[in-house]
Amino acid sequence: MSLLPSELEKKLYHYFHITHITSLQEKSYQILSSGQNCIIHSPTGSGKTLAFLLPLYKMLTCGKRALIIAPSRELVLQISKIGKDLFQPLEMFVCYGGTSVNSESIKLQNIEPSIIFATPGRFYDHLHNHPEKFKQIDILIIDEFDKCFSIGFEEQIHQIYTSIHPKQIILTSATTNTNLPTWLSPKFTYISESPFSDMTEKIESNYVYYNTNAKLDLLYKILAYYTFAKSIIFVNHHNTIENISRFLKKRGIKAVSYFGDMPQEQRERAIFEIQNDCCHTIIATDLAARGLDIQGLKLIIEYDPSLTETIYKHRIGRTGRWTQNGYAISMFPIGQKPLYPSGNDLSSSITNFAAEKIPDTTNTTLYIGKGKKHNIRKVDILGVLCKQLQIRSDQIGPIAVFNNFSIVAIKSNCEYAFNTSSKIPIKIKKTKTYIQRASS
């Protein structure tokens, strides 16, 4: 990684255990560092995020400012998490819909961020209310630009573009057949590392047929066949999720839900639980098909087949990321010809598979009934867990503090993982509240 500054190399290894960057990232680093406008086309899981973040390191430390726009809150949070590790101690600002715009405005008034991570609508609001804060934005990055434009953000992004007048613009996408709007007039250098037909090299794709009255039973057998590996179950309509969730919970499988109509905090909680091995699977609409990078995710199940090949590629692209391999399996009613997946018909193997005992998850989630609005911090929660509840520090995992509540991942073999089905009173920062095991 001699191409990169030594300090950046150290951060890559420390935070991500990366010793060598990919050819895509190397090519992007050279082109973007030269100030060229660029479009990065690359399959999901190929390291696009680092491809545009790594060149920013040198530019930001030299005093330039950057704005990164992404189409969803989850993608903004994911990119900003990586950015915080790479760019600290530079000042950063993260903003997205579903949270208090006033709280963000108060924070913005007290900082001069070098880099901003935002959804288009929320940044447009801040640009309108605080134009003086964004007079000099040198670099504009639009991640998943095709998605941004297709879901109604094009006009807002156009106004952002004309207001900040960036000197350099970078677009990224996992699809190649995207037309640019006419107002994007700069000449672009295209970077496309590998053919999109090669994106499934690390993913073994297969399919099964089901009888309508036995679809849920077959879903359970699929999970068992793949040894209850960490997974996403994709559906086409969120109304299906509750039925699947009830069925799996009766079978002893910890499952969380993820769809667009959920409150933002509940969606973030679902990602926390699957990221930190507090549940076996996440049942989701195509909201989860883009941008999510869940460590250790091995299996994609299409409970409902994708409506287009592009959606299919995005769905299965949640696994087989970086250097990992993965599996994808699609479910079709008997008589319907498989649409996009290659591979084999595993109907007989899976239908006749004898399910073994469901392994427990590595961690369990504890729910605490106080959050940011009560001035609760992670260190306060850690104190309660260690001092009041006598939980050993090596049994405590990540802690997430939301506006109205907090959650903690603890080892499943810890006594509080199974002794807190009812509320246990606790005192945190002189405030009475409770802690209990979260239901997945």
C-alpha positions in Angstrom: 0.0 0.0 0.0 3.0 2.3 -0.6 0.7 4.5 -2.8 -1.1 5.7 0.4 0.3 7.9 3.2 1.7 5.9 6.0 -0.8 7.3 8.5 -3.7 6.2 6.3 -2.1 2.7 5.9 -2.0 2.4 9.7 -5.6 3.4 10.0 -6.7 0.9 7.4 -4.9 -1.9 9.2 -6.0 -0.8 12.7 -9.7 -0.4 11.9 -10.3 -2.7 9.0 -7.4 -5.2 9.1 -6.6 -4.2 5.5 -3.0 -4.7 4.4 -3.5 -4.3 0.6 -6.0 -2.1 -1.3 -7.7 -3.5 -4.4 -6.9 -2.6 -8.0 -10.2 -0.6 -8.1 -9.1 1.4 -5.0 -5.6 2.0 -6.4 -6.9 3.2 -9.7 -9.5 5.5 -8.0 -6.9 6.9 -5.6 -4.7 8.0 -8.5 -7.4 9.4 -10.6 -9.4 11.2 -7.9 -6.2 12.6 -6.2 -5.5 14.4 -9.5 -8.8 16.3 -9.2 -10.6 14.6 -12.1 -14.4 14.3 -12.2 -15.1 10.6 -12.1 -17.8 7.9 -12.3 -17.0 4.7 -10.5 -18.9 1.7 -11.8 -18.3 -1.4 -9.8 -20.3 -4.4 -8.4 -21.6 -4.4 -4.9 -19.1 -5.7 -2.4 -16.1 -4.6 -4.4 -14.9 -1.9 -2.1 -16.4 1.2 -3.8 -16.8 3.1 -0.5 -13.0 3.0 0.2 -12.4 3.7 -3.4 -13.8 7.2 -3.0 -12.9 7.7 0.7 -9.2 6.9 0.5 -8.4 9.8 -1.9 -10.3 12.2 0.3 -7.8 11.7 3.2 -5.0 13.7 1.6 -7.4 16.3 0.1 -9.1 16.9 3.4 -5.9 17.2 5.4 -4.8 19.8 2.9 -7.8 22.0 3.8 -10.4 21.0 1.2 -14.0 20.2 2.1 -16.2 17.5 0.8 -19.9 16.6 0.7 -21.0 12.9 0.4 -24.6 12.3 -0.5 -26.3 8.9 -0.3 -29.9 7.9 -1.0 -30.7 6.3 2.4 -30.1 7.0 6.0 -28.5 3.6 6.5 -26.0 4.2 3.7 -25.1 7.6 5.1 -24.5 6.0 8.6 -22.4 3.2 7.1 -20.2 5.5 5.0 -19.9 8.0 7.9 -18.8 5.2 10.3 -15.9 4.3 8.0 -15.2 8.0 7.4 -14.9 8.7 11.1 -12.3 6.0 11.5 -10.3 7.3 8.6 -10.6 11.0 9.0 -10.5 11.6 12.7 -9.7 14.1 14.2 -11.1 16.2 11.4 -14.5 17.8 12.0 -17.4 15.9 10.5 -21.2 16.4 10.2 -23.7 13.7 9.6 -27.3 14.5 8.8 -30.3 12.5 7.5 -34.1 12.4 7.7 -36.0 10.8 10.5 -34.0 12.7 13.2 -34.4 16.1 14.7 -33.4 18.8 12.2 -33.1 21.3 15.1 -30.6 19.1 17.0 -28.5 18.9 13.8 -28.7 22.7 13.3 -27.5 23.4 16.8 -24.5 21.1 16.3 -23.8 22.7 12.9 -23.7 26.2 14.3 -20.8 25.2 16.5 -18.6 23.4 13.9 -16.9 24.0 10.6 -17.0 20.5 9.1 -14.3 19.3 6.7 -16.6 16.6 5.5 -20.4 16.2 5.5 -22.3 12.9 5.1 -26.0 13.4 4.2 -29.1 12.3 2.5 -30.2 14.8 -0.2 -33.4 16.1 1.4 -31.9 16.8 4.8 -28.8 18.5 3.4 -30.9 20.6 1.2 -32.8 21.8 4.3 -29.5 22.8 6.1 -28.2 24.5 2.9 -31.4 26.6 2.8 -31.3 27.4 6.5 -27.5 27.9 6.9 -26.0 28.8 3.5 -23.0 30.5 5.1 -21.9 27.1 6.4 -21.4 25.6 2.9 -19.8 28.4 0.9 -16.8 26.3 0.1 -17.4 22.7 -0.8 -14.7 21.6 -3.1 -15.7 18.0 -3.7 -19.2 16.5 -4.2 -19.6 12.8 -4.1 -23.0 11.2 -4.9 -23.0 7.5 -3.9 -25.5 5.2 -5.6 -26.3 8.2 -7.9 -28.7 6.2 -10.0 -30.7 5.4 -7.0 -30.7 9.0 -5.8 -32.0 10.2 -9.2 -34.6 7.4 -9.6 -36.3 7.9 -6.2 -37.0 11.6 -6.6 -33.9 13.4 -5.4 -32.7 14.7 -8.7 -34.2 18.2 -8.4 -32.8 18.7 -4.9 -29.4 17.4 -5.9 -29.4 19.7 -8.9 -30.1 22.7 -6.6 -27.4 21.5 -4.2 -24.9 21.2 -7.1 -25.7 24.7 -8.5 -25.5 26.2 -5.0 -22.1 24.9 -3.8 -20.3 24.9 -7.2 -18.0 22.0 -6.4 -14.6 21.9 -8.2 -14.7 18.1 -8.4 -17.7 15.7 -8.7 -17.5 11.9 -8.1 -20.4 9.6 -8.9 -20.6 5.9 -7.9 -23.0 3.1 -8.9 -23.2 -0.6 -9.0 -25.0 -0.5 -12.3 -23.7 0.5 -15.7 -26.8 1.4 -17.7 -27.5 4.8 -16.1 -28.1 8.0 -18.0 -26.8 11.2 -16.5 -29.1 14.2 -16.3 -28.3 17.0 -18.7 -27.3 19.5 -16.0 -24.3 17.3 -15.1 -22.2 18.8 -17.8 -18.6 18.1 -16.7 -16.5 15.5 -18.6 -16.1 12.3 -16.5 -13.4 9.7 -16.3 -14.9 6.3 -16.0 -13.6 3.6 -13.7 -15.0 0.1 -14.1 -12.9 -2.5 -12.5 -14.5 -5.7 -13.5 -17.4 -6.9 -15.7 -20.7 -7.0 -13.9 -21.2 -10.6 -15.1 -18.3 -11.6 -12.7 -19.9 -10.2 -9.6 -21.3 -13.5 -8.5 -18.0 -15.4 -8.7 -17.8 -15.6 -4.9 -21.5 -16.3 -4.5 -23.0 -19.8 -5.0 -26.5 -19.2 -6.3 -29.2 -21.9 -6.3 -33.0 -22.2 -6.2 -35.8 -24.3 -4.8 -39.5 -25.0 -5.6 -42.2 -24.9 -3.0 -45.8 -25.9 -2.5 -47.9 -22.8 -1.5 -49.1 -24.3 1.7 -45.6 -25.4 2.8 -43.5 -22.3 1.9 -42.7 -21.3 5.4 -41.7 -24.9 6.3 -39.3 -24.9 3.4 -37.9 -21.5 4.5 -37.1 -23.1 7.8 -35.4 -26.0 6.1 -33.3 -23.6 4.0 -32.0 -21.9 7.1 -31.2 -25.3 8.6 -29.6 -26.6 5.4 -27.2 -23.6 5.6 -26.6 -24.2 9.3 -28.6 -21.2 10.4 -25.8 -18.9 9.0 -26.3 -15.1 9.4 -28.7 -14.2 6.7 -31.1 -11.8 5.0 -34.6 -13.0 3.9 -35.9 -10.8 1.1 -39.6 -10.2 0.5 -41.3 -7.9 -2.1 -43.9 -6.5 0.3 -43.5 -5.6 4.0 -46.9 -7.1 4.8 -45.2 -10.5 4.4 -42.6 -9.8 7.1 -44.8 -10.2 10.2 -46.1 -13.6 9.1 -42.5 -14.9 8.5 -41.3 -13.3 11.8 -44.0 -15.0 13.9 -43.3 -18.4 12.2 -39.6 -18.2 12.8 -39.9 -17.1 16.4 -42.1 -20.1 17.1 -39.3 -22.3 15.8 -36.8 -20.6 18.0 -35.1 -18.5 15.4 -34.2 -15.0 16.4 -35.3 -12.6 13.6 -35.6 -8.9 13.2 -37.5 -6.9 10.7 -36.4 -4.1 8.3 -38.6 -2.1 6.0 -39.2 1.5 5.0 -42.3 2.3 7.1 -40.4 1.4 10.3 -39.3 4.2 12.6 -35.7 5.1 11.9 -34.5 4.1 15.4 -36.1 0.7 15.0 -34.4 0.2 11.7 -31.0 1.2 13.2 -31.7 -1.2 16.1 -32.3 -4.1 13.6 -29.0 -3.4 11.9 -27.3 -3.3 15.3 -28.7 -6.7 16.2 -27.7 -8.4 12.9 -24.3 -6.7 12.9 -23.5 -7.8 16.4 -24.7 -11.4 16.2 -27.7 -10.9 18.4 -30.1 -12.6 15.9 -29.9 -15.3 13.2 -31.6 -13.4 10.4 -33.1 -10.1 9.2 -36.4 -10.2 7.2 -36.3 -7.2 4.8 -37.7 -5.5 1.8 -35.5 -4.2 -0.9 -34.6 -1.3 1.3 -31.8 -3.6 2.5 -30.7 -4.5 -1.0 -28.4 -1.5 -1.4 -25.6 -0.2 0.7 -25.8 -2.4 3.7 -22.5 -4.1 4.6 -23.1 -6.7 7.3 -20.0 -8.4 8.5 -20.1 -12.2 8.3 -23.4 -12.3 6.3 -23.2 -15.7 4.6 -26.7 -16.3 3.1 -29.3 -14.5 1.0 -32.8 -16.0 0.8 -35.2 -14.7 -1.8 -38.5 -15.6 -0.2 -40.1 -13.6 -3.0 -38.1 -13.6 -6.3 -36.6 -10.3 -7.4 -38.8 -8.3 -9.8 -35.8 -7.3 -12.0 -32.3 -8.6 -12.6 -30.8 -5.4 -11.2 -32.7 -5.9 -7.9 -31.5 -9.5 -7.9 -27.8 -8.4 -8.2 -28.2 -5.9 -5.4 -29.8 -8.4 -3.1 -27.2 -11.1 -3.5 -24.5 -8.5 -3.4 -25.1 -8.2 0.4 -23.0 -11.4 0.7 -19.8 -12.5 -0.9 -18.3 -9.1 0.0 -14.6 -8.2 0.0 -12.7 -11.6 0.2 -15.6 -13.6 1.7 -17.8 -16.2 -0.1 -21.5 -16.4 0.2 -24.7 -18.3 -0.8 -27.9 -17.1 -2.4 -31.1 -19.2 -2.9 -34.3 -18.2 -4.5 -37.8 -19.7 -3.8 -40.2 -20.3 -6.7 -43.7 -21.8 -6.8 -43.8 -25.2 -8.5 -44.2 -24.7 -12.3 -42.5 -21.3 -12.5 -39.2 -21.1 -14.4 -36.3 -19.6 -12.4 -35.7 -16.0 -13.4 -32.2 -14.8 -12.8 -30.3 -17.2 -10.6 -27.9 -19.8 -12.1 -26.9 -22.9 -10.3 -28.9 -25.9 -9.3 -32.3 -27.0 -8.2 -31.8 -27.9 -4.5 -35.5 -28.7 -3.8 -35.0 -32.4 -3.1 -31.8 -31.9 -1.0 -33.4 -29.2 1.2 -36.9 -30.8 1.5 -35.4 -34.0 2.7 -32.8 -32.3 5.0 -33.0 -33.3 8.6 -32.8 -30.1 10.6 -30.4 -30.0 13.5 -30.6 -28.1 16.8 -30.7 -24.3 16.3 -27.5 -22.8 17.6 -27.8 -19.9 20.0 -26.6 -16.5 18.8 -23.3 -15.3 20.0 -24.8 -12.3 21.7 -28.1 -11.2 23.1 -29.6 -7.7 23.2 -30.4 -5.9 26.4 -32.9 -3.0 26.1 -32.6 0.1 28.4 -35.5 2.5 28.6 -33.5 5.7 28.4 -31.5 7.4 25.6 -30.0 10.6 24.2 -32.9 12.8 25.2 -32.3 11.8 28.8 -28.6 12.7 28.4 -27.5 9.1 28.6 -24.0 8.2 27.4 -22.4 4.9 26.6 -20.1 5.3 29.6 -23.1 5.7 31.9 -24.6 2.4 30.6 -21.2 0.6 31.0 -21.1 1.7 34.6 -24.6 0.4 35.3 -23.8 -3.0 33.7 -20.5 -3.5 35.5 -21.3 -1.9 38.9 -25.1 -2.4 39.5 -25.6 -5.6 37.6 -22.1 -7.1 38.1 -21.6 -8.1 34.5 -18.0 -8.7 33.6 -16.5 -6.3 31.0 -15.5 -9.1 28.7 -19.2 -10.1 28.4 -20.2 -6.7 27.2 -20.2 -5.9 23.5 -21.1 -2.8 21.5 -23.5 -0.2 23.0 -25.9 2.0 20.9 -27.7 5.0 22.4 -30.7 6.3 20.5 -33.0 9.2 21.3 -35.5 7.3 23.4 -33.7 4.1 24.4 -30.4 2.3 24.4 -29.3 -1.3 23.5 -26.3 -3.4 24.5 -25.0 -6.6 23.0 -23.9 -9.0 25.7 -22.6 -12.6 25.5 -25.5 -15.1 25.3 -23.9 -17.2 28.0 -24.1 -14.3 30.5 -26.8 -14.8 33.1 -28.4 -11.5 32.3 -29.0 -12.8 28.7 -31.7 -15.1 30.0 -32.6 -13.7 33.4 -34.0 -10.4 32.1 -37.2 -11.4 30.4 -39.0 -9.1 32.8 -38.1 -5.5 33.6 -35.3 -5.0 36.1 -35.2 -1.6 37.8 -31.9 0.3 37.5 -30.7 3.8 38.2 -28.7 5.7 35.6 -27.5 9.3 36.1 -29.9 9.6 39.1 -32.8 8.6 36.9 -34.9 5.5 37.5 -35.5 3.3 34.4 -35.3 -0.4 33.6 -33.4 -3.0 31.7 -34.7 -6.1 30.0 -33.8 -8.6 27.3 -34.9 -7.4 23.9 -37.2 -9.7 22.0 -35.8 -10.7 18.6 
